[in-house]
Amino acid sequence: MTASVSSRINLMRIVLISGILFVHIPFDMQSSPFSGAYGLFDWLRVFLRDSLFRVGVPCLSAISGYLLFRNGSASIEYGKTIQRKTKTVMLPFLLWNCTFFLFVLILQYYGIGDGYMPDLSEASPHTLSTLLFAIDGTPINLPLYFLRDLFVCIIISPLLAFLILRAPLLTLAFLLLLAAWPISLGIVLRNSILFSFSFGIYLSLYRVDVTIMDRYAALIVPTFIALAALLATAAYMNGPDLPLWLEVCRNLMVLVGIPGFWALSAILIRSRVGQGLAATGSLSFWIFCAHYPLLFCLWVLWNRGGSEVYPIFYLLAVALALLLLPLTNGMARNALPSFYNLLTGSRVRPQTGALAVQSRTAEDRRVRSKQR
């Protein structure tokens, strides 16, 4: 786990989570990308939503599995790990999801946003519990299902590590089959997370050099994008209800997506932009948790007085999200640091010791340089 690998993981997080934003931009039947009303623009939406960034969650879960066993040992302090992950994964899930639930409930009480979410006042106790806690379905803040599934993977991580140590290829092949075939296990909401999380465990336990394919990055990246474009074209021509063979192919994109985005990080990290994105810290987690409520609000406002030309909304939603999410992240971090720390799962810690000294020394050098 070198500094370079750590930076590339941070870079992948911010790129993938920013990409997940495109997956959740809302639309209705009239503005469906499969209607073909806007031609190439609709194909681009399918490319970003159903192909390229569809691999975001599997890639993020592979990172989580890799980091959980980054010491290369199958034995972890299980009790402390669950306690720590409850604070960093489940507490943010509950805070963000319950807050959005109350927000939607208030809007519906005043007759705002009806039809965009289930009617909470008429919902059954089972529906309400699922929307609040994602017991056997997606929560009201839909992307947060990943945190729910991730926590389940962490709970069963000793079992997964045991299986990978005893029969790695058989275990991964079986989990990949479950990920590809559209069946429900009842344990996780998306089967692909079991494979990708276990694949990350495999990389750690077997000390795989994750930089070994960097020399082929210039070949892997365009191949990955070409396959994503091919999948998008097939989905665009056959959607929205995909045939079984195409759904299986889309689910198998995790095979291509994980090395594809990792190779992309090898190229991007060499640039100043990539290095800057790698240093954004908890911004990626803030974007992940906050983008869906923001897009929901933009969609409700747009339908109350916006144009009927959907591409205008799409482009405005992307621009406003990429502007407002970093802005609100900075405002919350500065105005309410303690609460912000809870919302981001304690991912922001004050610098202490040698790191603080190094930071102050670097700042002093910049000041003296300006004075000269």
Secondary structure as GFF3:
##gff-version 3
##sequence-region A 1 372
A	DSSP	alpha_helix	3	23	.	.	.	ID=ss1
A	DSSP	three_ten_helix	33	35	.	.	.	ID=ss2
A	DSSP	alpha_helix	40	50	.	.	.	ID=ss3
A	DSSP	three_ten_helix	52	55	.	.	.	ID=ss4
A	DSSP	alpha_helix	56	68	.	.	.	ID=ss5
A	DSSP	alpha_helix	78	85	.	.	.	ID=ss6
A	DSSP	pi_helix	86	90	.	.	.	ID=ss7
A	DSSP	alpha_helix	91	109	.	.	.	ID=ss8
A	DSSP	alpha_helix	125	133	.	.	.	ID=ss9
A	DSSP	three_ten_helix	142	144	.	.	.	ID=ss10
A	DSSP	alpha_helix	145	155	.	.	.	ID=ss11
A	DSSP	alpha_helix	157	166	.	.	.	ID=ss12
A	DSSP	alpha_helix	168	180	.	.	.	ID=ss13
A	DSSP	alpha_helix	192	205	.	.	.	ID=ss14
A	DSSP	three_ten_helix	214	216	.	.	.	ID=ss15
A	DSSP	alpha_helix	217	238	.	.	.	ID=ss16
A	DSSP	alpha_helix	244	251	.	.	.	ID=ss17
A	DSSP	alpha_helix	253	268	.	.	.	ID=ss18
A	DSSP	alpha_helix	272	278	.	.	.	ID=ss19
A	DSSP	alpha_helix	283	303	.	.	.	ID=ss20
A	DSSP	alpha_helix	310	335	.	.	.	ID=ss21
A	DSSP	alpha_helix	337	343	.	.	.	ID=ss22
A	DSSP	alpha_helix	353	371	.	.	.	ID=ss23
###
